[in-house]
Amino acid sequence: MNNNQTDPAAPLRVVEESPAYWRVVFDNPPLNVVDSAVYDGLQDLLTRMDTNEDLRVVVFESANPDFFLAHFDMSGQSNGTGRKAGPTGLSVTVDTFVRLSRHPVVSISKIRGRARGVGSEFALATDMRFASRENAVLAQPEVGAGVIPGGGGTERLPRLTGRGRALEIILGADDFDAETAERYGWINRALPDAELDDFVDALARRLASFDRGPIAAAKNLVDQVTLPAVGELLDGQAAFSATFRLPETRKRVAALFARGLQQEGDLENDMGAHLPHLLDD
């Protein structure tokens, strides 16, 4: 087994289980907030994936059992990420997810902990999603914070869950457990936590044993009938940016930080319960 790893201090680490199978571990303490460094790491990863003909499958997981990916960095320090262009010419935030979705290599999210906002949208951009039944929470909380999903949530979720459930998820802005997410089609399966690692590892190794050509061809055909058009994703990003500039949104974001956003504690652990009461104080 080849367990080559990237810099252990990086916000995501690549563990090469074999030439055909990599694990990518998110590790951006304390909460795995998706900031500019995470996007830079994903861009570097995609470049490595583009130039590796042996690779068949990549599994994404978290070093933090309580947070898969918390949400986008709301501090303002990562706002420039959306203005930078990736190799496709799209903004890095759109480019990253489009390239990942359309890549010939299979991508799998193994979700433990919370995957909210862009954390959920990242998982939606991967090809398959498997979650811990006891220890996974998924949410698109943006509307409760005064914005809308800007990373593909409004475009990808309805294709998986149907219109009514997508509206329940997005407009309700609440937390969902893994069993409900499975029933809605948000994830492939909710598995007992003790079985999650072995299940995903066995699937990844199975995929890694197959030839790359048929995998890529089959994935491309499925992509043609299931993935949103780039124009739809750009509309979502533009609408996110517009709502983010609203004065009432600034009040809600300020209230979130006052309650402990991007810090360990009750707000991040139980965000869905806080959102209807942000302006009560």
Secondary structure as UniProt FT lines:
FT   STRAND          4..5
FT   TURN            8..9
FT   STRAND          12..18
FT   TURN            19..20
FT   STRAND          21..26
FT   TURN            29..32
FT   HELIX           36..50
FT   STRAND          57..62
FT   TURN            65..66
FT   STRAND          67..69
FT   TURN            77..78
FT   HELIX           79..83
FT   TURN            87..88
FT   HELIX           92..102
FT   STRAND          106..116
FT   HELIX           118..125
FT   STRAND          128..139
FT   HELIX           142..145
FT   HELIX           153..161
FT   HELIX           163..172
FT   STRAND          176..177
FT   HELIX           178..184
FT   STRAND          189..191
FT   HELIX           193..208
FT   HELIX           212..226
FT   HELIX           230..244
FT   HELIX           247..259
FT   TURN            260..262
FT   HELIX           266..269
FT   HELIX           271..274
FT   HELIX           275..277
FT   TURN            278..279
//
